[in-house]
Amino acid sequence: MWEEPSLSDIFAARQVVSRYLPRTPFLHSAALSGRLCCEVYIKYENMQPIGAFKVRGGIYLLSRLSAEERQRGVITASTGNHGQSIAYAARAFGVKACIAAPVGANPYKVTAMEALGAEVALHGRDFDEARLWAESKATEEGWRYIHPANEPLLIAGVATLSLEVIEDLPDADVILAPIGGGSGACGHCLAAKRIRPQLQVIGVQAENAPAICRSWKSGQLLSTGSADTFAEGLATRYAFEFTLGILRRYLDDFILVSEAEMEEAILALLETTHQLAEGAGAAATAAAFQIKERLLGKKVVLILSGGNLTLEKLAEIMGRRRP
């Protein structure tokens, strides 16, 4: 079975990640602080080379592959950001990569994965069907399969984000983090929360894709029939054993946000920070507005996990807002 990364594992991951990726900005937002009546700090992972935090995990995992695994090549499934992460890291380490993505995946992300040199195979109606195809393909053709969540090395890599947060804001009270497969929130539980145990880590998922939230509350691995959210980074129908176990042990709370709340959060971030967030990237901000009363006076960290929103979707969101 999997072993959860220790703090020393995460510091070791940073020694690798910091050689390939810049430290992303972590800034106080006076405008959002005023709206939320707390002290808001934003971690801008949309400024990573692929526009999302996942690249930290890809770099670290690929760096740790054996020569035999690199020779075989890697395969994974993704709605886009995890796939970009693996594609980016595969290029950096000279490894062949195949990314399974659902039919109708974000075209920006598909194009980006291909530009990074990965083969993109479109299969299935959603992430989970693409994942099952990738798992089958890995078995048939001998690729090194990279599970999007059940991978300790991925979690150690993305947890370097949490180290940066707690170093820059040692007295943080709350971290709000989006949850798709759960690696990012697990990283905060295993890094920032270990360093500052009184810190609260709150996970955020889409109302229309609540499998992990329901599983966290019940203690059982549950699935849903659909994951009908525009926030593709949150669009998972299944909970995963490894990440769910970590979240069950350490996560303080779980918030579900609506499609409308994420859309409003995208616009709020654009207005106040002048940064573009995709749906998953705006989920933490949406949750902060939903639980505003609980956050009064606290030092609150919002993870802007990704900014890969299409112009068409942004125009659609803006068109729905009434003056």
Helices and strands as residue ranges (DSSP letters): H 7-20, E 26-28, H 30-36, E 39-44, G 45-47, H 55-63, H 67-72, E 74-77, H 81-93, E 97-101, H 107-115, E 119-122, H 127-141, E 144-145, H 152-158, H 160-168, E 174-178, H 183-190, H 192-195, E 200-206, H 211-218, G 232-234, H 241-250, E 253-257, H 259-273, H 279-290, G 292-295, E 299-304, H 311-320
